[in-house]
Amino acid sequence: MYGGSLDQANAALRAYVQEHGDRPWTAEELAELARLRARWTAAARGAGSGVGIRQVSGPVSGAAVVTAA
């Protein structure tokens, strides 16, 4: 279900967050964001890219998600 190209997953995540902008996230949008982040995480782990995946404490804004991704 997940996996695939790290570049593709990264591009999809970045595009979604940029398209969303600074408005508040709905529950549906957060679910889609979580799906995209899971896809990116799976791709990063499968790519053997050495990408460090770490948990972030506290709330995360859209800009922070793009930066972290």
ABEGO torsion letter per residue (X at the ends): XBEEBAAAAAAAAAAAAAAAEABBBBAAAAAAAAAAAAAAAAAAAAAGAGBBBBBBBEBBBAAAAAAAX
